[in-house]
Amino acid sequence: MNIDRAVMAFAGVMVLASVALARFVSPWWLLLTVFVGLNLLQASFTGFCPAAIVFRKLGLPGGCAFK
């Protein structure tokens, strides 16, 4: 697994967790989904992603998007 796939997997888990929490706890958890979506959008333009930095420090190899 490379950084690109790890970031996509992490974003997917966060969105699913947010939807589940919104359904069973509070609709305010949907703000987490909004945050994840905005972070993915800005990362597509700037190339800066905090999750990618963490995954790089954990030793995952770089991908096409996050070198």
Distance bins in CASP14 RR format, pairs under 12 A and 6 or more apart:
PFRMAT RR
TARGET T0000
AUTHOR 0000-0000-0000
RMODE 2
METHOD distances of the structure
MODEL  1
1 7 0 0 0 0 0 1 0 0 0 0 0
1 8 0 0 0 0 0 1 0 0 0 0 0
1 9 1 0 0 1 0 0 0 0 0 0 0
1 10 0 0 0 0 0 1 0 0 0 0 0
1 55 0 0 0 0 1 0 0 0 0 0 0
1 58 0 0 0 0 0 1 0 0 0 0 0
1 59 0 0 0 0 0 1 0 0 0 0 0
1 60 1 0 0 1 0 0 0 0 0 0 0
1 61 0 0 0 0 1 0 0 0 0 0 0
1 62 0 0 0 0 0 1 0 0 0 0 0
1 63 0 0 0 0 0 1 0 0 0 0 0
2 8 0 0 0 0 0 1 0 0 0 0 0
2 9 0 0 0 0 0 1 0 0 0 0 0
2 52 0 0 0 0 0 1 0 0 0 0 0
2 55 0 0 0 0 1 0 0 0 0 0 0
2 56 0 0 0 0 0 1 0 0 0 0 0
2 58 0 0 0 0 0 1 0 0 0 0 0
2 59 0 0 0 0 0 1 0 0 0 0 0
2 60 1 0 0 1 0 0 0 0 0 0 0
2 61 1 0 1 0 0 0 0 0 0 0 0
2 62 1 0 1 0 0 0 0 0 0 0 0
2 63 1 0 1 0 0 0 0 0 0 0 0
2 64 0 0 0 0 1 0 0 0 0 0 0
2 65 0 0 0 0 1 0 0 0 0 0 0
2 66 0 0 0 0 1 0 0 0 0 0 0
2 67 0 0 0 0 0 1 0 0 0 0 0
3 9 0 0 0 0 0 1 0 0 0 0 0
3 10 0 0 0 0 0 1 0 0 0 0 0
3 43 0 0 0 0 0 1 0 0 0 0 0
3 47 0 0 0 0 0 1 0 0 0 0 0
3 49 0 0 0 0 1 0 0 0 0 0 0
3 51 0 0 0 0 1 0 0 0 0 0 0
3 52 1 0 1 0 0 0 0 0 0 0 0
3 53 0 0 0 0 1 0 0 0 0 0 0
3 54 0 0 0 0 1 0 0 0 0 0 0
3 55 1 0 1 0 0 0 0 0 0 0 0
3 56 1 0 0 1 0 0 0 0 0 0 0
3 57 0 0 0 0 0 1 0 0 0 0 0
3 58 0 0 0 0 1 0 0 0 0 0 0
3 59 0 0 0 0 1 0 0 0 0 0 0
3 60 1 0 1 0 0 0 0 0 0 0 0
3 61 1 0 0 1 0 0 0 0 0 0 0
3 62 1 0 1 0 0 0 0 0 0 0 0
3 63 1 0 1 0 0 0 0 0 0 0 0
3 64 0 0 0 0 1 0 0 0 0 0 0
3 65 1 0 0 1 0 0 0 0 0 0 0
3 66 1 0 1 0 0 0 0 0 0 0 0
3 67 0 0 0 0 1 0 0 0 0 0 0
4 10 0 0 0 0 0 1 0 0 0 0 0
4 11 0 0 0 0 0 1 0 0 0 0 0
4 40 0 0 0 0 0 1 0 0 0 0 0
4 43 0 0 0 0 0 1 0 0 0 0 0
4 44 0 0 0 0 0 1 0 0 0 0 0
4 47 0 0 0 0 0 1 0 0 0 0 0
4 49 0 0 0 0 1 0 0 0 0 0 0
4 51 0 0 0 0 0 1 0 0 0 0 0
4 52 0 0 0 0 1 0 0 0 0 0 0
4 55 0 0 0 0 1 0 0 0 0 0 0
4 56 0 0 0 0 0 1 0 0 0 0 0
4 60 0 0 0 0 1 0 0 0 0 0 0
4 61 0 0 0 0 1 0 0 0 0 0 0
4 62 1 0 0 1 0 0 0 0 0 0 0
4 63 1 0 1 0 0 0 0 0 0 0 0
4 64 1 0 0 1 0 0 0 0 0 0 0
4 65 1 0 1 0 0 0 0 0 0 0 0
4 66 1 0 0 1 0 0 0 0 0 0 0
4 67 0 0 0 0 1 0 0 0 0 0 0
5 11 0 0 0 0 0 1 0 0 0 0 0
5 12 0 0 0 0 0 1 0 0 0 0 0
5 51 0 0 0 0 0 1 0 0 0 0 0
5 52 0 0 0 0 0 1 0 0 0 0 0
5 55 0 0 0 0 1 0 0 0 0 0 0
5 60 0 0 0 0 1 0 0 0 0 0 0
5 61 0 0 0 0 0 1 0 0 0 0 0
5 62 0 0 0 0 1 0 0 0 0 0 0
5 63 0 0 0 0 1 0 0 0 0 0 0
5 64 0 0 0 0 0 1 0 0 0 0 0
5 65 0 0 0 0 1 0 0 0 0 0 0
5 66 0 0 0 0 0 1 0 0 0 0 0
6 12 0 0 0 0 0 1 0 0 0 0 0
6 13 0 0 0 0 0 1 0 0 0 0 0
6 49 0 0 0 0 0 1 0 0 0 0 0
6 51 1 0 0 1 0 0 0 0 0 0 0
6 52 0 0 0 0 1 0 0 0 0 0 0
6 53 0 0 0 0 0 1 0 0 0 0 0
6 54 0 0 0 0 1 0 0 0 0 0 0
6 55 1 0 1 0 0 0 0 0 0 0 0
6 56 0 0 0 0 1 0 0 0 0 0 0
6 57 0 0 0 0 0 1 0 0 0 0 0
6 58 0 0 0 0 1 0 0 0 0 0 0
6 59 0 0 0 0 0 1 0 0 0 0 0
6 60 1 0 1 0 0 0 0 0 0 0 0
6 61 0 0 0 0 1 0 0 0 0 0 0
6 62 0 0 0 0 1 0 0 0 0 0 0
6 63 0 0 0 0 1 0 0 0 0 0 0
6 65 0 0 0 0 0 1 0 0 0 0 0
6 66 0 0 0 0 1 0 0 0 0 0 0
7 13 0 0 0 0 0 1 0 0 0 0 0
7 14 0 0 0 0 0 1 0 0 0 0 0
7 36 0 0 0 0 0 1 0 0 0 0 0
7 37 0 0 0 0 0 1 0 0 0 0 0
7 39 0 0 0 0 1 0 0 0 0 0 0
7 40 0 0 0 0 1 0 0 0 0 0 0
7 43 1 0 0 1 0 0 0 0 0 0 0
7 44 0 0 0 0 0 1 0 0 0 0 0
7 47 0 0 0 0 0 1 0 0 0 0 0
7 48 0 0 0 0 0 1 0 0 0 0 0
7 49 1 0 1 0 0 0 0 0 0 0 0
7 50 0 0 0 0 1 0 0 0 0 0 0
7 51 1 0 1 0 0 0 0 0 0 0 0
7 52 1 0 1 0 0 0 0 0 0 0 0
7 53 0 0 0 0 0 1 0 0 0 0 0
7 54 0 0 0 0 1 0 0 0 0 0 0
7 55 1 0 0 1 0 0 0 0 0 0 0
7 56 0 0 0 0 0 1 0 0 0 0 0
7 60 0 0 0 0 1 0 0 0 0 0 0
7 62 0 0 0 0 0 1 0 0 0 0 0
7 63 0 0 0 0 1 0 0 0 0 0 0
7 64 0 0 0 0 0 1 0 0 0 0 0
7 65 1 0 0 1 0 0 0 0 0 0 0
7 66 1 0 0 1 0 0 0 0 0 0 0
8 14 0 0 0 0 0 1 0 0 0 0 0
8 15 0 0 0 0 0 1 0 0 0 0 0
8 36 0 0 0 0 0 1 0 0 0 0 0
8 37 0 0 0 0 0 1 0 0 0 0 0
8 40 0 0 0 0 1 0 0 0 0 0 0
8 43 0 0 0 0 0 1 0 0 0 0 0
8 44 0 0 0 0 0 1 0 0 0 0 0
8 49 0 0 0 0 0 1 0 0 0 0 0
8 51 0 0 0 0 1 0 0 0 0 0 0
8 52 0 0 0 0 0 1 0 0 0 0 0
8 55 0 0 0 0 0 1 0 0 0 0 0
8 63 0 0 0 0 0 1 0 0 0 0 0
8 65 0 0 0 0 1 0 0 0 0 0 0
8 66 0 0 0 0 0 1 0 0 0 0 0
9 15 0 0 0 0 0 1 0 0 0 0 0
9 16 0 0 0 0 0 1 0 0 0 0 0
9 51 0 0 0 0 1 0 0 0 0 0 0
9 55 0 0 0 0 1 0 0 0 0 0 0
9 60 0 0 0 0 0 1 0 0 0 0 0
10 16 0 0 0 0 0 1 0 0 0 0 0
10 17 0 0 0 0 0 1 0 0 0 0 0
10 36 0 0 0 0 1 0 0 0 0 0 0
10 39 0 0 0 0 0 1 0 0 0 0 0
10 40 0 0 0 0 0 1 0 0 0 0 0
10 43 0 0 0 0 0 1 0 0 0 0 0
10 49 0 0 0 0 1 0 0 0 0 0 0
10 50 0 0 0 0 0 1 0 0 0 0 0
10 51 1 0 1 0 0 0 0 0 0 0 0
10 52 0 0 0 0 1 0 0 0 0 0 0
10 54 0 0 0 0 1 0 0 0 0 0 0
10 55 1 0 0 1 0 0 0 0 0 0 0
10 58 0 0 0 0 0 1 0 0 0 0 0
10 60 0 0 0 0 0 1 0 0 0 0 0
11 17 0 0 0 0 0 1 0 0 0 0 0
11 18 0 0 0 0 0 1 0 0 0 0 0
11 32 0 0 0 0 0 1 0 0 0 0 0
11 33 0 0 0 0 1 0 0 0 0 0 0
11 35 0 0 0 0 0 1 0 0 0 0 0
11 36 1 0 1 0 0 0 0 0 0 0 0
11 37 1 0 0 1 0 0 0 0 0 0 0
11 38 0 0 0 0 0 1 0 0 0 0 0
11 39 1 0 0 1 0 0 0 0 0 0 0
11 40 1 0 1 0 0 0 0 0 0 0 0
11 41 0 0 0 0 0 1 0 0 0 0 0
11 43 0 0 0 0 1 0 0 0 0 0 0
11 44 0 0 0 0 0 1 0 0 0 0 0
11 49 0 0 0 0 1 0 0 0 0 0 0
11 50 0 0 0 0 0 1 0 0 0 0 0
11 51 1 0 0 1 0 0 0 0 0 0 0
11 52 0 0 0 0 0 1 0 0 0 0 0
11 55 0 0 0 0 0 1 0 0 0 0 0
12 18 0 0 0 0 1 0 0 0 0 0 0
12 19 0 0 0 0 0 1 0 0 0 0 0
12 20 0 0 0 0 0 1 0 0 0 0 0
12 32 0 0 0 0 0 1 0 0 0 0 0
12 33 0 0 0 0 1 0 0 0 0 0 0
12 36 1 0 0 1 0 0 0 0 0 0 0
12 37 0 0 0 0 0 1 0 0 0 0 0
12 39 0 0 0 0 0 1 0 0 0 0 0
12 40 0 0 0 0 1 0 0 0 0 0 0
12 51 0 0 0 0 0 1 0 0 0 0 0
13 19 0 0 0 0 0 1 0 0 0 0 0
13 20 0 0 0 0 0 1 0 0 0 0 0
13 32 0 0 0 0 0 1 0 0 0 0 0
13 33 0 0 0 0 0 1 0 0 0 0 0
13 36 0 0 0 0 1 0 0 0 0 0 0
13 51 0 0 0 0 0 1 0 0 0 0 0
14 20 0 0 0 0 0 1 0 0 0 0 0
14 21 0 0 0 0 0 1 0 0 0 0 0
14 29 0 0 0 0 0 1 0 0 0 0 0
14 30 0 0 0 0 0 1 0 0 0 0 0
14 31 0 0 0 0 0 1 0 0 0 0 0
14 32 1 0 0 1 0 0 0 0 0 0 0
14 33 1 0 0 1 0 0 0 0 0 0 0
14 34 0 0 0 0 0 1 0 0 0 0 0
14 35 0 0 0 0 1 0 0 0 0 0 0
14 36 1 0 1 0 0 0 0 0 0 0 0
14 37 0 0 0 0 1 0 0 0 0 0 0
14 39 0 0 0 0 1 0 0 0 0 0 0
14 40 0 0 0 0 0 1 0 0 0 0 0
14 51 0 0 0 0 1 0 0 0 0 0 0
15 21 0 0 0 0 0 1 0 0 0 0 0
15 22 0 0 0 0 0 1 0 0 0 0 0
15 29 0 0 0 0 0 1 0 0 0 0 0
15 30 0 0 0 0 1 0 0 0 0 0 0
15 32 0 0 0 0 1 0 0 0 0 0 0
15 33 1 0 1 0 0 0 0 0 0 0 0
15 34 0 0 0 0 0 1 0 0 0 0 0
15 35 0 0 0 0 0 1 0 0 0 0 0
15 36 1 0 1 0 0 0 0 0 0 0 0
15 37 1 0 0 1 0 0 0 0 0 0 0
15 39 0 0 0 0 0 1 0 0 0 0 0
15 40 0 0 0 0 1 0 0 0 0 0 0
16 22 0 0 0 0 0 1 0 0 0 0 0
16 23 0 0 0 0 0 1 0 0 0 0 0
16 29 0 0 0 0 0 1 0 0 0 0 0
16 32 0 0 0 0 0 1 0 0 0 0 0
16 33 0 0 0 0 1 0 0 0 0 0 0
16 36 0 0 0 0 0 1 0 0 0 0 0
17 23 0 0 0 0 0 1 0 0 0 0 0
17 24 0 0 0 0 0 1 0 0 0 0 0
17 25 0 0 0 0 0 1 0 0 0 0 0
17 29 0 0 0 0 1 0 0 0 0 0 0
17 30 0 0 0 0 0 1 0 0 0 0 0
17 32 1 0 0 1 0 0 0 0 0 0 0
17 33 0 0 0 0 1 0 0 0 0 0 0
17 36 0 0 0 0 1 0 0 0 0 0 0
18 24 0 0 0 0 0 1 0 0 0 0 0
18 25 0 0 0 0 0 1 0 0 0 0 0
18 26 0 0 0 0 0 1 0 0 0 0 0
18 27 0 0 0 0 0 1 0 0 0 0 0
18 28 0 0 0 0 0 1 0 0 0 0 0
18 29 1 0 1 0 0 0 0 0 0 0 0
18 30 1 0 0 1 0 0 0 0 0 0 0
18 31 0 0 0 0 1 0 0 0 0 0 0
18 32 1 1 0 0 0 0 0 0 0 0 0
18 33 1 0 1 0 0 0 0 0 0 0 0
18 34 0 0 0 0 1 0 0 0 0 0 0
18 35 0 0 0 0 1 0 0 0 0 0 0
18 36 1 0 0 1 0 0 0 0 0 0 0
18 37 0 0 0 0 0 1 0 0 0 0 0
19 25 0 0 0 0 0 1 0 0 0 0 0
19 27 0 0 0 0 0 1 0 0 0 0 0
19 29 1 0 0 1 0 0 0 0 0 0 0
19 30 1 0 0 1 0 0 0 0 0 0 0
19 31 0 0 0 0 0 1 0 0 0 0 0
19 32 0 0 0 0 1 0 0 0 0 0 0
19 33 1 0 0 1 0 0 0 0 0 0 0
19 34 0 0 0 0 0 1 0 0 0 0 0
19 36 0 0 0 0 0 1 0 0 0 0 0
20 26 0 0 0 0 0 1 0 0 0 0 0
20 29 0 0 0 0 1 0 0 0 0 0 0
20 30 0 0 0 0 0 1 0 0 0 0 0
20 32 0 0 0 0 0 1 0 0 0 0 0
20 33 0 0 0 0 0 1 0 0 0 0 0
21 27 0 0 0 0 1 0 0 0 0 0 0
21 28 0 0 0 0 1 0 0 0 0 0 0
21 29 1 1 0 0 0 0 0 0 0 0 0
21 30 0 0 0 0 1 0 0 0 0 0 0
21 31 0 0 0 0 0 1 0 0 0 0 0
21 32 1 0 0 1 0 0 0 0 0 0 0
21 33 0 0 0 0 1 0 0 0 0 0 0
22 28 1 0 0 1 0 0 0 0 0 0 0
22 29 1 0 1 0 0 0 0 0 0 0 0
22 30 1 0 1 0 0 0 0 0 0 0 0
22 31 0 0 0 0 1 0 0 0 0 0 0
22 32 0 0 0 0 1 0 0 0 0 0 0
22 33 1 0 0 1 0 0 0 0 0 0 0
22 34 0 0 0 0 0 1 0 0 0 0 0
23 29 0 0 0 0 1 0 0 0 0 0 0
23 30 0 0 0 0 1 0 0 0 0 0 0
23 33 0 0 0 0 0 1 0 0 0 0 0
25 32 0 0 0 0 0 1 0 0 0 0 0
26 32 0 0 0 0 0 1 0 0 0 0 0
27 33 0 0 0 0 0 1 0 0 0 0 0
27 34 0 0 0 0 0 1 0 0 0 0 0
28 34 0 0 0 0 0 1 0 0 0 0 0
28 35 0 0 0 0 0 1 0 0 0 0 0
29 35 0 0 0 0 0 1 0 0 0 0 0
29 36 0 0 0 0 0 1 0 0 0 0 0
30 36 0 0 0 0 0 1 0 0 0 0 0
30 37 0 0 0 0 0 1 0 0 0 0 0
31 37 0 0 0 0 0 1 0 0 0 0 0
31 38 0 0 0 0 0 1 0 0 0 0 0
32 38 0 0 0 0 0 1 0 0 0 0 0
32 39 0 0 0 0 0 1 0 0 0 0 0
33 39 0 0 0 0 0 1 0 0 0 0 0
33 40 0 0 0 0 0 1 0 0 0 0 0
34 40 0 0 0 0 0 1 0 0 0 0 0
34 41 0 0 0 0 0 1 0 0 0 0 0
35 41 0 0 0 0 0 1 0 0 0 0 0
35 42 0 0 0 0 0 1 0 0 0 0 0
35 50 0 0 0 0 0 1 0 0 0 0 0
35 51 0 0 0 0 0 1 0 0 0 0 0
36 42 0 0 0 0 0 1 0 0 0 0 0
36 43 0 0 0 0 0 1 0 0 0 0 0
36 49 0 0 0 0 0 1 0 0 0 0 0
36 50 0 0 0 0 0 1 0 0 0 0 0
36 51 0 0 0 0 1 0 0 0 0 0 0
37 43 0 0 0 0 1 0 0 0 0 0 0
37 44 0 0 0 0 0 1 0 0 0 0 0
37 49 0 0 0 0 0 1 0 0 0 0 0
38 44 0 0 0 0 0 1 0 0 0 0 0
38 45 0 0 0 0 0 1 0 0 0 0 0
38 49 0 0 0 0 0 1 0 0 0 0 0
39 45 0 0 0 0 0 1 0 0 0 0 0
39 46 0 0 0 0 0 1 0 0 0 0 0
39 47 0 0 0 0 0 1 0 0 0 0 0
39 48 0 0 0 0 1 0 0 0 0 0 0
39 49 1 0 0 1 0 0 0 0 0 0 0
39 50 1 0 0 1 0 0 0 0 0 0 0
39 51 0 0 0 0 1 0 0 0 0 0 0
39 52 0 0 0 0 0 1 0 0 0 0 0
40 46 0 0 0 0 0 1 0 0 0 0 0
40 47 0 0 0 0 0 1 0 0 0 0 0
40 48 0 0 0 0 0 1 0 0 0 0 0
40 49 0 0 0 0 1 0 0 0 0 0 0
40 50 0 0 0 0 0 1 0 0 0 0 0
40 51 0 0 0 0 1 0 0 0 0 0 0
40 52 0 0 0 0 0 1 0 0 0 0 0
40 65 0 0 0 0 0 1 0 0 0 0 0
41 47 0 0 0 0 0 1 0 0 0 0 0
41 48 0 0 0 0 0 1 0 0 0 0 0
41 49 0 0 0 0 0 1 0 0 0 0 0
42 48 1 0 0 1 0 0 0 0 0 0 0
42 49 0 0 0 0 1 0 0 0 0 0 0
42 50 0 0 0 0 0 1 0 0 0 0 0
43 49 1 0 1 0 0 0 0 0 0 0 0
43 50 0 0 0 0 1 0 0 0 0 0 0
43 51 0 0 0 0 1 0 0 0 0 0 0
43 52 1 0 0 1 0 0 0 0 0 0 0
43 53 0 0 0 0 0 1 0 0 0 0 0
43 65 1 0 0 1 0 0 0 0 0 0 0
43 66 0 0 0 0 1 0 0 0 0 0 0
44 52 0 0 0 0 0 1 0 0 0 0 0
44 65 0 0 0 0 1 0 0 0 0 0 0
44 66 0 0 0 0 0 1 0 0 0 0 0
45 65 0 0 0 0 0 1 0 0 0 0 0
46 52 0 0 0 0 0 1 0 0 0 0 0
46 65 0 0 0 0 0 1 0 0 0 0 0
46 66 0 0 0 0 0 1 0 0 0 0 0
47 53 0 0 0 0 0 1 0 0 0 0 0
47 63 0 0 0 0 0 1 0 0 0 0 0
47 64 0 0 0 0 0 1 0 0 0 0 0
47 65 1 0 0 1 0 0 0 0 0 0 0
47 66 1 0 0 1 0 0 0 0 0 0 0
47 67 0 0 0 0 1 0 0 0 0 0 0
48 65 0 0 0 0 0 1 0 0 0 0 0
48 66 0 0 0 0 1 0 0 0 0 0 0
49 55 0 0 0 0 1 0 0 0 0 0 0
49 56 0 0 0 0 1 0 0 0 0 0 0
49 62 0 0 0 0 0 1 0 0 0 0 0
49 63 0 0 0 0 0 1 0 0 0 0 0
49 65 0 0 0 0 1 0 0 0 0 0 0
49 66 1 0 0 1 0 0 0 0 0 0 0
49 67 0 0 0 0 0 1 0 0 0 0 0
50 56 0 0 0 0 0 1 0 0 0 0 0
50 57 0 0 0 0 0 1 0 0 0 0 0
50 66 0 0 0 0 0 1 0 0 0 0 0
51 57 0 0 0 0 0 1 0 0 0 0 0
51 58 0 0 0 0 0 1 0 0 0 0 0
51 60 0 0 0 0 0 1 0 0 0 0 0
51 65 0 0 0 0 0 1 0 0 0 0 0
51 66 0 0 0 0 1 0 0 0 0 0 0
52 58 0 0 0 0 0 1 0 0 0 0 0
52 59 0 0 0 0 0 1 0 0 0 0 0
52 60 0 0 0 0 1 0 0 0 0 0 0
52 61 0 0 0 0 0 1 0 0 0 0 0
52 62 0 0 0 0 1 0 0 0 0 0 0
52 63 0 0 0 0 1 0 0 0 0 0 0
52 64 0 0 0 0 0 1 0 0 0 0 0
52 65 1 0 0 1 0 0 0 0 0 0 0
52 66 1 0 1 0 0 0 0 0 0 0 0
52 67 0 0 0 0 1 0 0 0 0 0 0
53 59 0 0 0 0 0 1 0 0 0 0 0
53 60 0 0 0 0 0 1 0 0 0 0 0
53 62 0 0 0 0 0 1 0 0 0 0 0
53 66 0 0 0 0 1 0 0 0 0 0 0
54 60 0 0 0 0 1 0 0 0 0 0 0
54 66 0 0 0 0 0 1 0 0 0 0 0
55 61 0 0 0 0 1 0 0 0 0 0 0
55 62 0 0 0 0 1 0 0 0 0 0 0
55 63 0 0 0 0 0 1 0 0 0 0 0
55 65 0 0 0 0 0 1 0 0 0 0 0
55 66 0 0 0 0 1 0 0 0 0 0 0
56 62 1 0 0 1 0 0 0 0 0 0 0
56 63 0 0 0 0 0 1 0 0 0 0 0
56 66 1 0 0 1 0 0 0 0 0 0 0
56 67 0 0 0 0 1 0 0 0 0 0 0
60 66 0 0 0 0 1 0 0 0 0 0 0
61 67 0 0 0 0 0 1 0 0 0 0 0
END
